[in-house]
């Protein structure tokens, strides 16, 4: 029985590591995401996700948050609708942290 549980746990961790693209699964931080958001995103998206610039996504509105984490990752990495790309400015983990933070706003 213990071997079965250990095998399942190992399989689960392997899937998480592949999905996260990180050597340390589940280490993403809402606190770090908020710091990055406040430094780079707040000027347009406003404090706590309240849009400060016309056309910027208002992260409090559920219909603006319907995209998947992958969609949000791509938008942050590559830019979208006038928002600059953050590819090269933010690591993949930093982008994921921002997404985790955004998911807590709603």
MIFI-915792 format. One line per 8 residues: number of its first residue (from 1); for each residue x negated, y negated, z negated of C-alpha. Coordinates in Angstrom, 3 decimals. Layout:
BEGIN
NUM) X,Y,Z; ... $
REM end
This chain:
BEGIN
1) 0.000,0.000,0.000; -2.780,-2.469,-0.904; -4.568,-1.721,2.363; -1.371,-2.470,4.280; -0.979,-5.852,2.522; -4.644,-6.713,3.106; -4.309,-5.823,6.791; -1.202,-7.990,7.168 $
9) -2.883,-10.884,5.353; -5.941,-10.636,7.598; -3.757,-10.550,10.713; -1.824,-13.600,9.519; -5.009,-15.564,8.794; -6.387,-14.658,12.228; -3.289,-16.036,13.935; -3.436,-19.221,11.851 $
17) -7.113,-19.715,12.714; -6.448,-19.266,16.430; -3.472,-21.658,16.384; -5.231,-24.280,14.274; -8.448,-24.097,16.263; -10.337,-24.469,13.009; -12.693,-22.243,11.074; -10.767,-23.126,7.950 $
25) -7.026,-22.632,8.421; -4.606,-24.846,6.567; -7.149,-27.472,5.535; -5.282,-30.279,7.223; -4.551,-33.187,4.956; -1.556,-35.497,4.836; -3.646,-37.922,2.749; -6.409,-38.072,5.372 $
33) -3.755,-38.382,8.084; -2.238,-41.381,6.308; -5.670,-43.028,6.064; -6.303,-42.538,9.784; -2.761,-43.702,10.626; -3.196,-46.867,8.547; -6.545,-47.579,10.191; -5.641,-46.922,13.847 $
41) -1.873,-46.630,14.303; -0.208,-48.965,11.836; -0.786,-52.105,13.892; 1.677,-50.866,16.547; 3.749,-48.220,14.795; 4.029,-50.187,11.558; 3.859,-49.126,7.945; 5.563,-45.814,7.253 $
49) 6.339,-45.408,10.949; 8.582,-48.456,11.360; 7.842,-49.695,14.882; 5.989,-53.032,14.824; 5.626,-53.476,18.583; 8.448,-53.240,21.135; 8.343,-49.847,22.816; 6.202,-48.188,20.143 $
57) 7.696,-45.008,18.734; 9.585,-45.484,15.467; 8.632,-42.362,13.545; 11.536,-42.686,11.104; 14.054,-41.931,13.853; 14.584,-38.212,14.171; 15.142,-38.328,17.924; 11.673,-39.889,18.353 $
65) 10.178,-36.990,16.375; 11.763,-34.138,18.340; 8.570,-33.337,20.223; 6.462,-30.401,19.186; 3.179,-30.823,17.364; 1.481,-29.911,20.649; 3.369,-32.728,22.454; 2.364,-35.198,19.762 $
73) -1.238,-33.958,19.856; -1.376,-34.499,23.626; 0.149,-37.979,23.340; -2.392,-39.033,20.696; -5.316,-37.445,22.518; -4.475,-38.671,26.035; -2.343,-41.753,25.363; 1.206,-42.360,26.521 $
81) 3.417,-45.321,27.624; 0.846,-48.020,26.901; -0.647,-46.310,23.841; -4.392,-45.815,24.259; -5.995,-42.390,24.290; -7.837,-41.417,21.132; -9.845,-38.647,22.806; -13.411,-39.028,21.578 $
89) -12.383,-41.447,18.825; -10.633,-38.818,16.716; -11.518,-35.176,16.235; -8.892,-32.481,16.764; -8.574,-32.112,12.986; -8.094,-35.864,12.539; -5.316,-35.824,15.141; -3.674,-32.874,13.380 $
97) -3.904,-34.737,10.063; -2.089,-37.714,11.589; 0.635,-35.394,12.905; 1.014,-33.801,9.458; 1.373,-37.291,7.961; 3.937,-38.325,10.591; 6.022,-35.249,9.801; 6.232,-36.400,6.155 $
105) 7.628,-39.826,7.074; 10.869,-38.438,8.411 $
REM end
